[in-house]
Amino acid sequence: MSDIEDRFIHALIYTTNGDPIAAAVIAGYNDPQSGLKVAKKLKHQIAEASELALILKTPEAIAALAAVLVDPTIPGTKERISAAKEILDRAGLVGTQKVSVSAPSGLFVLPAKDYGHDAA
């Protein structure tokens, strides 16, 4: 990825709140309208950088929850909790379940399926 593309992604996520035209200007593209084309070209890198940006917000979300525990009378407590839970959930830190399946051999046998022929 080129330096200008890197600047574009950084501006898109951290400076312009997702405005590709403004990000193109900040990054230094000659034609600001190229922002949409650049965004389409870099969609995978943008997704990866967005995921990182979300993960970087998790400490702030944890701090918000901790602050509410200390003082539940903070104005906007309900909204802070909701936003913090959403960030933590999307970052994969809350609401995920890990399931481990193992078998002694490489073969896993399921029980016979009951098709309900005996039911009257």
DSSP file (Angstrom, degrees, kcal/mol; ACC not computed):
  #  RESIDUE AA STRUCTURE BP1 BP2  ACC     N-H-->O    O-->H-N    N-H-->O    O-->H-N    TCO  KAPPA ALPHA  PHI   PSI    X-CA   Y-CA   Z-CA
    1    1 A M              0   0    0      0, 0.0     2,-0.0     0, 0.0     0, 0.0   0.000 360.0 360.0 360.0 137.1    0.0    0.0    0.0
    2    2 A S     >  -     0   0    0      1,-0.1     4,-2.3     4,-0.0     5,-0.2  -0.278 360.0-109.8 -77.5 165.1    1.3    3.4   -0.9
    3    3 A D  H  > S+     0   0    0      1,-0.2     4,-2.4     2,-0.2     5,-0.2   0.883 119.0  51.2 -62.0 -40.3    1.9    6.2    1.5
    4    4 A I  H  > S+     0   0    0      2,-0.2     4,-2.1     1,-0.2    -1,-0.2   0.870 109.8  49.9 -68.4 -35.4   -1.0    8.3    0.1
    5    5 A E  H  > S+     0   0    0      2,-0.2     4,-2.4     1,-0.2    -2,-0.2   0.899 110.1  50.8 -68.1 -39.5   -3.3    5.3    0.4
    6    6 A D  H  X S+     0   0    0     -4,-2.3     4,-2.3     1,-0.2    -2,-0.2   0.919 110.9  48.1 -62.2 -43.9   -2.3    4.8    4.0
    7    7 A R  H  X S+     0   0    0     -4,-2.4     4,-2.7     2,-0.2     5,-0.2   0.885 109.7  54.4 -63.1 -38.3   -2.9    8.5    4.7
    8    8 A F  H  X S+     0   0    0     -4,-2.1     4,-2.8     2,-0.2    -2,-0.2   0.946 109.9  45.4 -60.4 -49.4   -6.3    8.2    3.0
    9    9 A I  H  X S+     0   0    0     -4,-2.4     4,-2.1     2,-0.2     5,-0.3   0.920 113.6  49.6 -62.7 -43.6   -7.4    5.2    5.2
   10   10 A H  H  X>S+     0   0    0     -4,-2.3     4,-2.9     1,-0.2     5,-0.5   0.931 114.0  44.9 -61.1 -45.5   -6.2    7.0    8.4
   11   11 A A  I  X>S+     0   0    0     -4,-2.7     5,-2.9     1,-0.2     4,-1.5   0.896 110.9  54.9 -65.0 -39.8   -8.0   10.2    7.5
   12   12 A L  I  <5S+     0   0    0     -4,-2.8     6,-2.5    -5,-0.2     7,-0.2   0.900 120.2  29.7 -60.1 -42.6  -11.2    8.2    6.5
   13   13 A I  I  <5S+     0   0    0     -4,-2.1    -2,-0.2    -5,-0.2    -1,-0.2   0.896 132.4  26.5 -87.4 -43.4  -11.3    6.5    9.9
   14   14 A Y  I  <5S+     0   0    0     -4,-2.9    -3,-0.2    -5,-0.3    -2,-0.2   0.660 129.3  25.8-101.4 -17.0   -9.8    8.9   12.4
   15   15 A T  I  <<S+     0   0    0     -4,-1.5    -3,-0.2    -5,-0.5    -4,-0.1   0.792 121.7  35.6-116.1 -41.9  -10.3   12.4   11.0
   16   16 A T  S > <S-     0   0    0     -5,-2.9     3,-0.7     3,-0.1    -4,-0.1   0.368  92.5-121.5-104.3   5.1  -13.3   12.6    8.6
   17   17 A N  T 3  S-     0   0    0     -6,-0.3    -4,-0.2     1,-0.2    -5,-0.1   0.871  82.5 -43.3  55.3  38.3  -15.8   10.2   10.2
   18   18 A G  T 3  S+     0   0    0     -6,-2.5    -1,-0.2    -7,-0.3    -6,-0.1   0.582  94.6 144.0  89.6  10.6  -15.9    8.2    7.0
   19   19 A D    <>  -     0   0    0     -3,-0.7     4,-2.3    -7,-0.2    -1,-0.2  -0.743  30.3-167.8 -86.2 106.0  -16.1   11.0    4.4
   20   20 A P  H  > S+     0   0    0      0, 0.0     4,-1.9     0, 0.0    -1,-0.2   0.812  84.4  53.0 -67.3 -29.7  -14.1    9.7    1.4
   21   21 A I  H  > S+     0   0    0      2,-0.2     4,-1.8     1,-0.2     5,-0.1   0.942 112.4  43.7 -70.1 -46.7  -13.9   13.0   -0.3
   22   22 A A  H  > S+     0   0    0      1,-0.2     4,-2.4     2,-0.2    -1,-0.2   0.883 113.0  53.4 -64.1 -37.5  -12.6   14.8    2.7
   23   23 A A  H  X S+     0   0    0     -4,-2.3     4,-2.6     1,-0.2    -1,-0.2   0.876 106.0  53.1 -64.8 -37.1  -10.2   11.9    3.3
   24   24 A A  H  X>S+     0   0    0     -4,-1.9     5,-2.5     8,-0.2     4,-1.3   0.898 109.6  48.8 -64.5 -39.8   -8.9   12.2   -0.3
   25   25 A V  H  <5S+     0   0    0     -4,-1.8     3,-0.3     2,-0.2    -2,-0.2   0.944 113.6  45.7 -63.6 -48.2   -8.2   15.9    0.3
   26   26 A I  H  <5S+     0   0    0     -4,-2.4    -2,-0.2     1,-0.2    -1,-0.2   0.887 111.1  53.0 -63.2 -39.6   -6.4   15.3    3.6
   27   27 A A  H  <5S-     0   0    0     -4,-2.6    -1,-0.2    -5,-0.2    -2,-0.2   0.773 119.4-109.4 -69.3 -25.3   -4.4   12.4    2.0
   28   28 A G  T  <5 +     0   0    0     -4,-1.3    -3,-0.2    -3,-0.3     2,-0.1   0.636  57.6 159.8 106.9  16.8   -3.2   14.6   -0.8
   29   29 A Y      < -     0   0    0     -5,-2.5    -1,-0.2    -6,-0.2     6,-0.1  -0.483  40.3-137.0 -69.2 142.9   -5.1   13.3   -3.8
   30   30 A N  S    S+     0   0    0      1,-0.2    -1,-0.1    -2,-0.1     3,-0.1   0.872  95.4  46.1 -68.3 -38.2   -5.3   15.9   -6.7
   31   31 A D    >   -     0   0    0      1,-0.1     3,-2.3    -7,-0.0    -1,-0.2  -0.900  68.8-163.5-110.3 105.5   -8.9   15.1   -7.4
   32   32 A P  G >  S+     0   0    0      0, 0.0     3,-1.9     0, 0.0    -8,-0.2   0.810  88.5  67.1 -56.6 -29.8  -11.0   14.9   -4.2
   33   33 A Q  G >  S+     0   0    0      1,-0.3     3,-0.9     2,-0.1     4,-0.5   0.670  83.4  74.9 -66.8 -13.8  -13.8   13.1   -6.2
   34   34 A S  G <> S+     0   0    0     -3,-2.3     4,-2.9     1,-0.2    -1,-0.3   0.586  70.4  91.5 -72.6  -7.8  -11.4   10.2   -6.5
   35   35 A G  H <> S+     0   0    0     -3,-1.9     4,-2.5     1,-0.2    -1,-0.2   0.868  84.0  49.4 -55.0 -40.8  -12.1    9.4   -2.8
   36   36 A L  H <> S+     0   0    0     -3,-0.9     4,-2.1     2,-0.2    -1,-0.2   0.904 112.3  47.6 -67.1 -40.3  -14.9    7.1   -3.7
   37   37 A K  H  > S+     0   0    0     -4,-0.5     4,-2.1     2,-0.2    -2,-0.2   0.912 113.3  48.1 -66.0 -42.5  -12.8    5.2   -6.3
   38   38 A V  H  X S+     0   0    0     -4,-2.9     4,-2.3     1,-0.2    -2,-0.2   0.912 110.1  52.5 -64.1 -42.7   -9.9    4.9   -3.8
   39   39 A A  H  < S+     0   0    0     -4,-2.5    -1,-0.2    -5,-0.2    -2,-0.2   0.902 109.4  49.1 -60.7 -41.3  -12.3    3.7   -1.1
   40   40 A K  H >< S+     0   0    0     -4,-2.1     3,-1.1     1,-0.2    -1,-0.2   0.913 111.9  48.9 -64.2 -42.0  -13.6    1.0   -3.4
   41   41 A K  H 3< S+     0   0    0     -4,-2.1     3,-0.3     1,-0.2    -2,-0.2   0.866 118.1  39.9 -64.3 -37.3  -10.1   -0.1   -4.3
   42   42 A L  T 3X S+     0   0    0     -4,-2.3     4,-2.9     1,-0.2     5,-0.3   0.100  75.8 124.0-101.2  21.5   -9.0   -0.2   -0.6
   43   43 A K  H <> S+     0   0    0     -3,-1.1     4,-2.1     1,-0.2    -1,-0.2   0.840  76.0  47.5 -57.4 -36.6  -12.2   -1.8    0.8
   44   44 A H  H  > S+     0   0    0     -3,-0.3     4,-2.1     2,-0.2    -1,-0.2   0.909 114.1  46.3 -71.3 -40.5  -10.4   -4.7    2.4
   45   45 A Q  H  > S+     0   0    0      2,-0.2     4,-2.5     1,-0.2    -2,-0.2   0.860 112.2  52.1 -68.0 -34.8   -7.7   -2.5    3.9
   46   46 A I  H  X S+     0   0    0     -4,-2.9     4,-2.5     2,-0.2    -2,-0.2   0.911 109.0  50.0 -66.1 -42.2  -10.4   -0.1    5.2
   47   47 A A  H  X S+     0   0    0     -4,-2.1     4,-2.1    -5,-0.3    -2,-0.2   0.916 112.3  47.5 -61.9 -43.1  -12.3   -3.0    6.8
   48   48 A E  H  X S+     0   0    0     -4,-2.1     4,-1.9     1,-0.2    -2,-0.2   0.917 113.8  46.5 -64.5 -44.1   -9.1   -4.2    8.5
   49   49 A A  H  X S+     0   0    0     -4,-2.5     4,-2.4     1,-0.2    -2,-0.2   0.859 110.9  53.4 -66.8 -35.3   -8.2   -0.7    9.7
   50   50 A S  H  X S+     0   0    0     -4,-2.5     4,-2.2     2,-0.2    -1,-0.2   0.892 107.0  51.5 -65.8 -40.1  -11.8   -0.2   10.9
   51   51 A E  H  X S+     0   0    0     -4,-2.1     4,-2.3     2,-0.2    -2,-0.2   0.913 110.6  48.5 -62.5 -42.4  -11.6   -3.4   12.9
   52   52 A L  H  X S+     0   0    0     -4,-1.9     4,-2.4     2,-0.2    -2,-0.2   0.911 108.7  53.5 -63.4 -42.2   -8.4   -2.2   14.5
   53   53 A A  H  X S+     0   0    0     -4,-2.4     4,-0.6     1,-0.2    -1,-0.2   0.891 109.9  48.7 -60.0 -39.4  -10.0    1.2   15.3
   54   54 A L  H >< S+     0   0    0     -4,-2.2     3,-1.1     1,-0.2     4,-0.4   0.924 110.2  50.3 -66.1 -44.6  -12.9   -0.6   17.0
   55   55 A I  H >< S+     0   0    0     -4,-2.3     3,-1.4     1,-0.3    -2,-0.2   0.874 104.9  58.1 -61.6 -36.9  -10.5   -2.7   19.0
   56   56 A L  H 3< S+     0   0    0     -4,-2.4     4,-0.3     1,-0.3    -1,-0.3   0.701 101.3  57.5 -67.6 -17.7   -8.6    0.4   20.1
   57   57 A K  T <X S+     0   0    0     -3,-1.1     4,-2.0    -4,-0.6    -1,-0.3   0.558  82.4  87.6 -86.5  -9.0  -11.8    1.8   21.6
   58   58 A T  H <> S+     0   0    0     -3,-1.4     4,-2.6    -4,-0.4     5,-0.2   0.884  83.7  53.3 -62.9 -39.5  -12.2   -1.2   23.9
   59   59 A P  H  > S+     0   0    0      0, 0.0     4,-2.4     0, 0.0    -1,-0.2   0.907 110.0  49.5 -61.0 -36.5  -10.2    0.2   26.8
   60   60 A E  H  > S+     0   0    0     -4,-0.3     4,-2.1     2,-0.2    -2,-0.2   0.885 110.5  50.4 -66.2 -38.1  -12.3    3.3   26.7
   61   61 A A  H  X S+     0   0    0     -4,-2.0     4,-2.1     2,-0.2    -1,-0.2   0.909 110.8  48.5 -66.3 -41.5  -15.5    1.1   26.7
   62   62 A I  H  X S+     0   0    0     -4,-2.6     4,-2.5     1,-0.2    -2,-0.2   0.909 110.6  51.3 -64.0 -41.6  -14.1   -0.8   29.7
   63   63 A A  H  X S+     0   0    0     -4,-2.4     4,-2.5    -5,-0.2    -2,-0.2   0.883 107.9  53.0 -62.9 -38.1  -13.3    2.5   31.5
   64   64 A A  H  X S+     0   0    0     -4,-2.1     4,-1.7     2,-0.2    -1,-0.2   0.914 110.5  46.8 -64.6 -42.1  -16.9    3.8   30.8
   65   65 A L  H  X S+     0   0    0     -4,-2.1     4,-1.8     1,-0.2    -2,-0.2   0.912 112.5  50.0 -65.1 -41.2  -18.3    0.6   32.4
   66   66 A A  H  X S+     0   0    0     -4,-2.5     4,-1.9     1,-0.2    -2,-0.2   0.892 107.8  53.7 -64.4 -39.2  -16.0    0.9   35.4
   67   67 A A  H  X S+     0   0    0     -4,-2.5     4,-2.6     1,-0.2    -1,-0.2   0.878 107.4  51.1 -63.0 -37.7  -16.9    4.6   35.8
   68   68 A V  H  < S+     0   0    0     -4,-1.7    -1,-0.2     1,-0.2    -2,-0.2   0.860 107.1  53.9 -68.7 -34.8  -20.6    3.7   36.0
   69   69 A L  H  < S+     0   0    0     -4,-1.8    -2,-0.2     1,-0.2    -1,-0.2   0.897 112.4  44.0 -64.3 -38.4  -19.8    1.0   38.6
   70   70 A V  H  < S+     0   0    0     -4,-1.9    -2,-0.2     1,-0.3    -1,-0.2   0.910 134.6  13.2 -72.3 -43.4  -18.1    3.6   40.7
   71   71 A D    ><  +     0   0    0     -4,-2.6     3,-1.6    -5,-0.2    -1,-0.3  -0.765  61.1 179.8-138.5  90.4  -20.8    6.3   40.3
   72   72 A P  T 3  S+     0   0    0      0, 0.0     5,-0.1     0, 0.0    -4,-0.1   0.518  77.6  72.6 -70.0  -2.8  -24.1    5.1   38.7
   73   73 A T  T 3   +     0   0    0      4,-0.1     3,-0.1     2,-0.1    -5,-0.1   0.394  64.9 128.7 -92.0   4.5  -25.5    8.6   38.9
   74   74 A I  S X  S-     0   0    0     -3,-1.6     3,-1.2    -7,-0.1    -6,-0.0  -0.370  71.9-103.8 -57.9 131.7  -23.3    9.9   36.0
   75   75 A P  T 3  S+     0   0    0      0, 0.0    -1,-0.1     0, 0.0    -2,-0.1  -0.334 106.0  21.8 -58.8 137.8  -25.5   11.6   33.5
   76   76 A G  T 3> S+     0   0    0     -3,-0.1     4,-2.6     3,-0.1     5,-0.2   0.713  77.0 147.7  79.1  21.4  -26.2    9.4   30.4
   77   77 A T  H <>  +     0   0    0     -3,-1.2     4,-2.6     1,-0.2     5,-0.2   0.903  69.4  51.0 -56.3 -45.6  -25.3    6.2   32.3
   78   78 A K  H  > S+     0   0    0      1,-0.2     4,-2.2     2,-0.2    -1,-0.2   0.913 113.0  45.2 -61.1 -43.5  -27.8    4.1   30.3
   79   79 A E  H  > S+     0   0    0      2,-0.2     4,-2.7     1,-0.2    -1,-0.2   0.885 112.1  52.0 -68.2 -39.2  -26.4    5.4   27.0
   80   80 A R  H  X S+     0   0    0     -4,-2.6     4,-2.6     2,-0.2     5,-0.2   0.917 111.1  47.2 -63.1 -43.8  -22.8    4.9   28.1
   81   81 A I  H  X S+     0   0    0     -4,-2.6     4,-2.7    -5,-0.2     5,-0.2   0.927 112.8  49.2 -63.5 -44.6  -23.4    1.3   29.1
   82   82 A S  H  X S+     0   0    0     -4,-2.2     4,-2.1    -5,-0.2    -2,-0.2   0.925 113.8  44.9 -61.6 -45.8  -25.2    0.6   25.9
   83   83 A A  H  X S+     0   0    0     -4,-2.7     4,-2.4     2,-0.2    -1,-0.2   0.911 113.9  49.6 -65.7 -42.4  -22.4    2.1   23.8
   84   84 A A  H  X S+     0   0    0     -4,-2.6     4,-2.6    -5,-0.2     5,-0.2   0.919 111.1  49.1 -63.3 -43.9  -19.7    0.3   25.8
   85   85 A K  H  X S+     0   0    0     -4,-2.7     4,-2.6    -5,-0.2    -1,-0.2   0.900 110.7  51.4 -62.3 -40.1  -21.5   -3.1   25.5
   86   86 A E  H  X S+     0   0    0     -4,-2.1     4,-2.7    -5,-0.2     5,-0.2   0.923 111.4  46.6 -63.5 -45.4  -21.9   -2.6   21.7
   87   87 A I  H  X S+     0   0    0     -4,-2.4     4,-1.9     2,-0.2    -2,-0.2   0.943 114.7  46.5 -62.3 -47.8  -18.2   -1.8   21.3
   88   88 A L  H  <>S+     0   0    0     -4,-2.6     5,-2.9     1,-0.2     6,-0.9   0.886 113.7  49.2 -63.6 -38.5  -17.1   -4.7   23.4
   89   89 A D  H ><5S+     0   0    0     -4,-2.6     3,-1.3     4,-0.2    -1,-0.2   0.938 112.5  46.3 -65.9 -47.2  -19.5   -7.1   21.6
   90   90 A R  H 3<5S+     0   0    0     -4,-2.7    -1,-0.2     1,-0.3    -2,-0.2   0.785 109.2  55.5 -67.8 -26.5  -18.4   -6.0   18.2
   91   91 A A  T 3<5S-     0   0    0     -4,-1.9    -1,-0.3    -5,-0.2    -2,-0.2   0.527 119.4-113.2 -81.8  -5.3  -14.7   -6.3   19.2
   92   92 A G  T < 5S+     0   0    0     -3,-1.3    -3,-0.2    -4,-0.3    -2,-0.1   0.654  87.9 111.8  86.9  16.0  -15.5   -9.9   20.2
   93   93 A L  S   <S+     0   0    0     -5,-2.9     2,-0.4    -6,-0.2    -4,-0.2   0.588  74.6  38.9 -98.3 -11.4  -15.0   -9.4   23.9
   94   94 A V  S    S+     0   0    0     -6,-0.9    -2,-0.2    -5,-0.1    -1,-0.1  -0.987 111.2  20.4-137.1 145.4  -18.6   -9.9   25.1
   95   95 A G  S    S+     0   0    0     -2,-0.4     2,-0.4     1,-0.3    -1,-0.1   0.640  85.8 126.1  77.6  12.9  -21.3  -12.2   24.0
   96   96 A T        -     0   0    0     -4,-0.1     2,-0.4    -3,-0.0    -1,-0.3  -0.817  42.8-157.4-104.3 147.7  -19.0  -14.8   22.3
   97   97 A Q        -     0   0    0     -2,-0.4     2,-0.5    -3,-0.1    -3,-0.0  -0.977   5.1-149.6-122.4 136.5  -19.1  -18.5   23.1
   98   98 A K        -     0   0    0     -2,-0.4     2,-0.5     2,-0.0    -2,-0.0  -0.916  12.9-169.9-106.3 128.3  -16.2  -20.8   22.5
   99   99 A V        -     0   0    0     -2,-0.5     2,-0.5     2,-0.0    -2,-0.0  -0.972   4.4-161.7-119.7 127.9  -17.1  -24.4   21.8
  100  100 A S        -     0   0    0     -2,-0.5     2,-0.5     2,-0.0    -2,-0.0  -0.941   7.3-174.1-111.6 126.5  -14.4  -27.1   21.7
  101  101 A V        +     0   0    0     -2,-0.5     2,-0.3     2,-0.0    -2,-0.0  -0.977   9.6 168.0-120.8 128.2  -15.2  -30.3   19.9
  102  102 A S        -     0   0    0     -2,-0.5    -2,-0.0     0, 0.0     3,-0.0  -0.983  12.6-171.7-138.8 152.3  -12.8  -33.2   20.0
  103  103 A A        -     0   0    0     -2,-0.3     5,-0.1     2,-0.1    -2,-0.0  -0.982  33.7-121.4-139.5 149.2  -13.0  -36.9   19.1
  104  104 A P  S    S+     0   0    0      0, 0.0     2,-0.2     0, 0.0     4,-0.1   0.778  98.6  27.0 -64.7 -24.4  -10.5  -39.7   19.7
  105  105 A S  S    S-     0   0    0      2,-0.4    -2,-0.1    -3,-0.0     0, 0.0  -0.740  92.8-100.4-126.9 177.9  -10.3  -40.3   15.9
  106  106 A G  S    S+     0   0    0     -2,-0.2     2,-0.5     2,-0.0    -1,-0.0   0.451  98.7  85.6 -77.8   0.8  -10.8  -38.3   12.8
  107  107 A L        -     0   0    0      2,-0.0     2,-0.5     0, 0.0    -2,-0.4  -0.889  57.6-168.2-109.6 131.3  -14.3  -39.7   12.4
  108  108 A F        -     0   0    0     -2,-0.5     2,-0.5    -4,-0.1    -5,-0.0  -0.976   9.8-157.5-119.8 118.8  -17.3  -38.3   14.1
  109  109 A V        -     0   0    0     -2,-0.5    -2,-0.0     0, 0.0     0, 0.0  -0.844   2.8-154.6-103.9 127.4  -20.5  -40.4   14.0
  110  110 A L        -     0   0    0     -2,-0.5     3,-0.1     1,-0.1    -2,-0.0  -0.674  28.5-101.0 -93.3 151.9  -23.9  -38.8   14.4
  111  111 A P        -     0   0    0      0, 0.0    -1,-0.1     0, 0.0     0, 0.0  -0.305  52.1 -82.6 -67.0 158.1  -26.9  -40.8   15.7
  112  112 A A        -     0   0    0      1,-0.1     2,-0.3    -2,-0.0     0, 0.0  -0.308  49.1-111.8 -61.4 143.1  -29.4  -42.0   13.2
  113  113 A K        -     0   0    0     -3,-0.1     2,-0.7     1,-0.0    -1,-0.1  -0.618  20.8-135.9 -81.5 134.6  -32.0  -39.5   12.2
  114  114 A D        -     0   0    0     -2,-0.3    -1,-0.0     1,-0.1    -2,-0.0  -0.818  17.1-172.6 -91.7 114.3  -35.5  -40.1   13.3
  115  115 A Y        -     0   0    0     -2,-0.7    -1,-0.1     1,-0.0    -2,-0.0   0.450  41.3-117.1 -89.4   0.1  -37.8  -39.3   10.3
  116  116 A G    >   +     0   0    0      1,-0.1     3,-0.8     2,-0.0    -2,-0.1   0.751  67.0 141.2  76.7  24.2  -41.0  -39.7   12.4
  117  117 A H  T 3  S+     0   0    0      1,-0.2    -1,-0.1     3,-0.0    -3,-0.0   0.756  70.4  56.3 -69.1 -23.7  -42.4  -42.7   10.5
  118  118 A D  T 3  S+     0   0    0      2,-0.0    -1,-0.2     0, 0.0     2,-0.2   0.645  84.3 102.8 -83.6 -13.9  -43.7  -44.3   13.7
  119  119 A A    <         0   0    0     -3,-0.8     0, 0.0     1,-0.1     0, 0.0  -0.468 360.0 360.0 -73.9 138.1  -45.7  -41.2   14.7
  120  120 A A              0   0    0     -2,-0.2    -1,-0.1     0, 0.0    -3,-0.0   0.409 360.0 360.0-111.5 360.0  -49.4  -41.5   14.2
